[in-house]
Amino acid sequence: MITLATSVFGIVLCKGEIIKTSVHGPTGKISYKDEGFGGMPVVFVHSFGGNVSHWDGIKDSLVQNRRVVRIELRGHGDSEFPKDGDYRISSMAKDLATVVNLLGLQRFVLVGHSMGGSVALQYAGENPSRVAGLVLVDSNGDPKKNPEEIRTQIKNVLFSDAYVETTETYWKQLLERSKPEVQERLFEELVRAPKDMVIKITSELLDYDPTLSLKRYVGPKLAIVTPENDDKFSLHRLQLGFPHKVIQNAGHWLQLDQPEAFREILETFLQRY
């Protein structure tokens, strides 16, 4: 294995193919994987508490004929925690921008899961001409459809002695329909997330308004959701709406619970590129 590092970014090469890289982002190192060649590139963004491994089962077939980039947002995976403690969606979209700019990706399909869907949507709204297609995986709808007092109550609980009980209950709820091995894996990852990061990201997601980005980005969109995320406040039903697919018998991490069904839906969407 050959290792190359510069003042700008580090690259790990294996048999001539880039498999692990990092770049200095706005507030620290941002890690990502860059694999495959040819075709319209696909860029993946993970959920809260996630990392590039959440896309392992999906990218394997894609890298046979197209470039696949998987990004780890600030505070996740091998990326550094932000020195300024900034976890705003708009700021994490800058992490994404840093990577795709470095790689010279002028146009690509963007896939974001949950929190990563909000980040992907934010980027697409700011850079609509560069996003050839947008796939939002079980992402948050419009949280402001919920009363402000409810959102405030949730934030207050996170600052209380009930923090551990509240967060663990929430993680278990998201994983309730997942396979046992996915439940075990994800719960271990989620409970390791620093309290400060959990509070800041949760508060941000409770206030994030997706409507402006939905207006700005008019390119092809697809939502892949669980049945629980197919209601009147879901992203794919806001404003004029856009196509969606529902995957049954899966928890919030659809791509881990039902990888074959997820891959089939995604590859059908990618056939236009």
Salt bridges, closest charged atoms under 4 A:
ASP34 OD2 - ARG67 NH2 2.75
GLU35 OE2 - LYS59 NZ 3.21
GLU35 OE1 - ARG70 NH2 2.68
ASP56 OD1 - ARG70 NH1 2.60
ASP60 OD1 - LYS59 NZ 3.04
GLU72 OE1 - LYS20 NZ 3.61
ASP78 OD2 - LYS20 NZ 3.38
GLU80 OE1 - LYS83 NZ 3.50
ASP86 OD2 - ARG88 NH2 2.88
ASP95 OD2 - ARG74 NE 2.80
ASP138 OD2 - HIS252 ND1 2.66
GLU189 OE1 - HIS54 NE2 2.88
GLU189 OE2 - ARG185 NE 3.45
ASP196 OD2 - LYS200 NZ 3.62
ASP207 OD1 - ARG151 NH1 2.93
ASP207 OD2 - LYS155 NZ 2.61
GLU228 OE2 - ARG177 NE 2.68
ASP230 OD1 - HIS236 NE2 2.92
ASP230 OD1 - ARG237 NH2 2.51
ASP230 OD1 - HIS244 NE2 3.39
